[in-house]
């Protein structure tokens, strides 16, 4: 985990690194740092609550999964 403290400010900066290389349906590589790995794990866990999400919540979750390359652009995470 990369944590930086700005000496002129009273806050900490956490850096998340997630790099997805490859197309959906093909072999892809994902490179992450510790914070990025934790974030991906939390997003994956959130999928268990997909059916209980509001319609707009599911749309946002689908968009996140599309950005990560888990599903294609016109696909949804789960049909309800």
Secondary structure, DSSP 8 states (H G I E B T S, - for coil): --EEE-TTSS-EEE---EEEES-TTS--EEEE-HHHHHHHHHHHHHGGGGGGS-HHHHHHHHHHHHHTTSS-TT--SS--
